[in-house]
Amino acid sequence: MNSSPPPAFRPLGGLPILARLGATGFVLVALLGLWASMKQIEQHHGKNDGEPGVSLTDVVGAYHGAKIPAPMRSAVEGTLAGHGGVTLEQDERAAMLAWLDDGRAAEMFDDIDLDDMAPVEILARRCGECHSSSGGAPPFDTFADVKATLSDKELVPTPPELQLTSLHSHAPGMVAFGLVLALAALVSRFGRFLRSLPLALAGIGIALDLGAWLPARDSASLVYAIVAGGALFAAGCALACALVLLEVWLPCRHGASATGGTDAA
């Protein structure tokens, strides 16, 4: 561990009990704010791709845009997320793909001329165990049942003017929030590296996150900067909260006071 001495000025060290309780209240609300931010992201972006939870596709769609293939096509091709894949013979898979590409999905769904290669028959054989009135998934008995699974989904990014408005409101608040926490950790008793780490993580994180919002419209790879930056910012703020709580509640050692002392790192 870094053995550098604590800072000469430690305003949080040796506070009276009421002040410690007050400082703890501020830190706990800061942690509550971090949690609420993560929940807000989940609620705002989590269902963009039609699946529960926040995925990379959700974030790419919000900042860059994304096209999600039709669920039925993905299932037939074996690429549907969270789906074990459909066991199809080669001729069945070819028949299903031809149906999806034909443009006459409704007419061909139960076309008697296709006999057992009609989509309704293939779905009954291969998917009926789950996709039925007695199974755990919605039935595929009629074209109306499967219609919603046949369309691609286009995720359109947030309009630039709304992103600018969001930046206008988010940037000052996030800067103030992260900076106050990081500076409080910076004057804690811990080694130089540890007490400086929240400032580094939060500062680099917010620059990556907010700085990539607008450029990500033109480059999907910058969405990774947004994700990584958000994670770094949250980690830095959470670490700062932990260091501040420890500084407030750990007893001062070797007679150290709020104005400094001989605490070990």
Buried (B, 14 or more C-beta within 10 A) or exposed (E): EEEBBBBEEBBBBBBEEEEBEEBBEBBEEBBEEBEEBEEEBBEEBBEBBEBEEBBEBBBBBBBBBBEBBBBBBBBBBEEBEEEEEBEBEEEBBEBBBEBBEEEEBEEBBBBEEBEEBBBBBBBBBBBBEBBBEEEEEBBBBEBEBBEEBBBEBEBEBBEEEEBEEEBEEBBEEBBEBBBBBBEBBBBBBBBBEBBBBBBEBBBBBBBBBBBBBBBBBEEBEBBBBBBBBBBBBBBBBBBBBBBBBBBBEEEBEEEBEBEBBEBBB
